Each structure stands twice: as structure tokens, then as C-alpha cells.
Amino acid sequence: MTYYEIFTRCFPNLRLTEQQFNMLSVIEQGTLFEAEGGFALVQGNKIRLLCVLPEFRGRGIGGGLLAQCEDFIRRSGFNCAEIGGADSGLFIGTELSSAPFFEKRGYVLGENIAEMCGSAEELRLDLQPPAGVSFGWESCGSERLKTAVSVVDEDWVQYFREGECFCAYFGGEIASFCLVEDDVTCLFSDEKSRVGSIGCVGTVPAFRRRGIGLAMVAEASRILLDRGCDRIFIHYTGVYDWYAKLGYQTRLWVRLGGKNLR
């Protein structure tokens, strides 16, 4: 049985093709550990995947694979092991159903994080922008955009290097911004659908609590649907109730975390 076949048995709700799985799982760049009925994948200090077929669970196979991963990470010079990792294109953490498995083995997990998605039939995008707000595209090389992004989250500046960013403007200033892609491979991809994404959504503090950011996401969503996207992906968010106002649905709950190996 291939790694992909084991993956699909472990996560039957995901419809990734084998090619899409290989694109997201860094199988070729990571280090693999195998056992009867399962496998684990490590990259750096991050455990990208740990899969055990349902009929093999309860035999200590998962625990054994995890121990091998931790030993490898420790011998590679790292002091901690991380589940998934926020930079993962696949799982950034552990599914809620697997959280007790990791907690029992010393992992400290954070709050719930949502992976969300919405289709044309689900989304409610008739939201009108506040008076005085306009929308447009800003070069990612723009100094005023970099300033706006750094005010919201300094770590995000690295993602605003090329192309254009969708923005909401008020009084000639950037009030909100987001990155928009109209064809991505993600957890919710399949062989039939085109998936767009909206990410790094931020509102400059002086313009918050006016509905500007939500109106901007609604407009960006309309643009993606007009471009032929079947679904729109919202990755790694803790403000799931906010996106739910537009009809986005949480498809997967995960928890990020790690373990000190010293």
C-alpha cells in the first residue's frame, strides 16, 4: 500500500489526488519512518504526518512511530518537536480527534485553529462597504503597503514581496489588505474543482471595528468566484466566527503544539 493510499484511508473526508498529496506532503524532502499499517514523515523538527490505518490502531504503532520521530529530531540537534508546523501546506497541527494521543505523550497544544472553505452556494457576499471605502490592487513592493502590513504583523511582511495585494482604502490610506490567489493546491483540493484562497487578512488598527475588513473579504471573494473558482480557502485562522458571517464553513479543526525534547 502506498503512502497516499494510507493517507486517504486515514483521512477519508479529504479528496486530494495523489499528485496534490505529493505536492503538499514533502515526501521527497522529508525523512520517512515506516511500520506495519502506518508511516510518519519528519522535516527538520516538524512531524508533518503520522498515519496509522484504522485496523492497526491500538497496538502501539503510532506511539512507536512518534518515538522514532522524536529520536531523529533530537539527534538532528533540535530541542523540541513540532506537530505539523505553521508553514506546512498540509496539516499545520493535529486534528482534534488525535489531540489526546499527543497530549498523553507530553505535547502541549494551543487553541483550536480553523481551516475554512466556502462555495458560491454557501457564501453570502451581499455586504455593502462602509461609506467612503473603495477597493483596489496595490503593488506588494509599495512602501505604504509594507508599512500597513508591519503595523498589523511584522512577520507577514515576508509574504508581500511579489505581485499585487487586494486592499480597502479610506481617505486615500490603506485600511485593510489581503493576499488573493485564484488557483491553489490545498487540503480541500480535488481533481474536479478550482480552489482560490484569501490569506494574510489584516486591518490597520486605526480602521478597525468599522466593517471594512469584512467588506474587503466579501469583495475579494466575489472576484475569485468571477474568475472561475469553485471554492475559496481560508487557511489557519482563529477568527472563524468572523469569516462565518460571510458563510465560510470550518472544514477541519486543528491544534498546533509541540514537545520539549531536552
N, C-alpha and C positions, 0 to 999 in steps of 0.2 A: 504494500500500500504506500502511495506517495505521500509526501508531506502535505500537499494540497488536499488529498483525499481525507487524511486525518483531520486537517483543519475544518473542512466542510462538515465532517461528522460531529466535530466538537461545537461548531457554530452554525447550525442549520439555518438560522434566520438571515445569515449574510449570503449574498448571491454573487460574490466575486467570481470572475472567471479565473482560470489557472494563470493566465498571463497577468491579470490585475493583481492576484495574490503575490506572484513573484515580484512585481514592481514594488509592492508595499512592504514585503516581509524581510527584505535584505538577506535572504537566504544565502546568496553568494558571498556577501561581505561579512556575515556573522560567523560565529562558531556554533556548531550543532552538537547536541548530545541526544543520543537515542536510547530507547528502552522498548521492550515489548509493549506494543499498543500506544506508544507516545513518543514525543520528542520535545526538546527545548532549544531555543535559539537565543544566543547572547551576542551583544555587540558592545564593546567597551565594558562599562559597568552596568549595562542595561539588559534586563531579561525581556527580550522583545516578545517571545511567545513561549508558552508552556501548555502543551496539548496532550491530553490522555483520553483515549477513546472511552465512551461511557461504560462499556462492558469490562474495561480493565481498571476502573476506579475502585478505590477502597482496598487496594493491595499494596500501598506504599510506593507505587511507581512515580506518582507526582512528587512526593517528598524526596525520593531518591534523585530525580532529575533536578529538583531545586537545589539539593545539596551539592550536586556536581557543578551547577551554575555558580553557586556561591564560592566554591573552592577555586574555580577557574578565575573568577573575578578577583578574589583575594590574591591569588598567585600572580595576577596581572598587575598588581600594585595599587589596587583601589581599596579604599577603606569602607565603602558602602556599596550595596546593591540597590538598584532602582528598578521598579516594575514599569515596563513599557518605555517611559521617558517622554517628556512633553514634546520632543522633536520627532516622535515616531509617526510614520504615516499610517500605521495600522492601529494597534492598541496603545494609547498613551498611559494606561493604567490597567487595573484589573476590573473585570466585570463584577457587579455586586454579588453575584452568586458565588464567585470564587474568593471574595474578600476574607471570609473566615479561614480559609485554607492558609492564606498568607499571614493573617494576624496570629494564628496559632503557632506560626513558626517565627515569630518575632518581628514581623513587619509593622511599621507604623503608617497608617493610611490617613489621608486627608478627607475633606468633604466630598460629597457627590459632585461629579462633573458630567455634563450632558453632551452627547453627540446628537445633533438635531438635523432634521431634514424636512422639507416641505415640497409639495407638488402644486401645480396650478389649481387642482381641485380643492386643496386644503387651505391654501393661503388666502388671507383677507387683506388685500392691498389697496383698499379704497381710502386709506388715511390721507387727509389733506395736510400739507405742511403748514406750520405756523406762518402768520403774516410776515412778510419781509424776508423769507427764506427762499433761496434759489439753489439749484443743483448744477454740478458740472464736474469736469475732469481736470485734475491738477497733476503736473509732472512730478514724478517721485523725486526728481532732482531739485525741486523747488525748495528754497531755504525756508520759506514760510510754512511749507508743509512739514519739513523736518522739525521746525520749532514746535508746531502744533502737536506732532506725534510725541516728541520728547517730553512735553508737558504732561501728556496722558500716561505714557510708559516709555521710559528711556530705552528699555530692552527691545522695543518694537522698531526702533529706527533702522536696524539691520535689514528689516524686511521691505523697506521702502527705498529701493535702490534703482530699479528699472521700471519702465513703463509709466502708466498713469494710475492715479488713485481717484476714486469717486468721492466727492466732497459735498457737504452742505455749507452754504455761505450765508452770513448775516452781516449786513453793514459793511460788505467788502472784505470781511475776515473769514477765515476757515473756522467754522463752528464744530463740524463733525467730519469724520473721514472713515473710509473702509476700503479694503482691497477686494477687488472683484475679478473672478476668473470664470470663464464660460465653458470650460471643458477640463474637468479634473478627474483623477482616479482616487477614490476614497473608499472607506468602509462600505458605503452604500451604493457602490457602482455595480453594474451587471452588464451583460452583453447587449441589452436592448436599449438602455437609457443613456441619455447625455446628462451629466451632472455638473451644475455650476456651483460656485462657492462664494461666500461673503465672509471675510475674516478681518482681524485686527480692527474691529469697530470701536471707535473712540469719540468722545465728545470733550472738547476743551472745557475745563471746569467752569469758566465764566458763562458758558452757554447751556449748562445742564439744567434738567428739570423743566424744560420748555417743550419737550416732544420733538426736538429737532433730530436727534439721533434715530429715533424710531421711524420718523417720516423718511429719513435718508435711506434706511434699510428697506423700507417699503418700495421706494423708487428704484433702488438697486435691484431688488427682486423682480420688479416689473421689466427692467431692462434685460435681465437674464432670461426670463420667460420669453420675451420678444426675440431673443437671439436663438431660441430653439431648445433651451434647456428643459428637460422633463422634470427635474428635481433640483433643489438648491440645498446645499450642505452648509451647516453652521457647525464649525469644529471647536471642541474644547471650550465650553462656556459654563460659567457658574450662574449666569443671569438668564436661566431657561424660562422663568416666568415672563421676563421682558420680551423675549422672542415669541413666546406663546401668544402674545397679544396680536401677532400677525398671522397666527395659525401654524407656526412651526411646531413640529412634534418631536419629542425626545424618543429616539430610536434605540439608544444604548446609554446606560448609566455606567460610569467607571469611577474608580477611586485611585488617585496617584499616591505613591508612597515608596518607602524603601526600608532598608535594614542596615544598621551599623555592623560591620564585619570584624571590627577590631576586638 
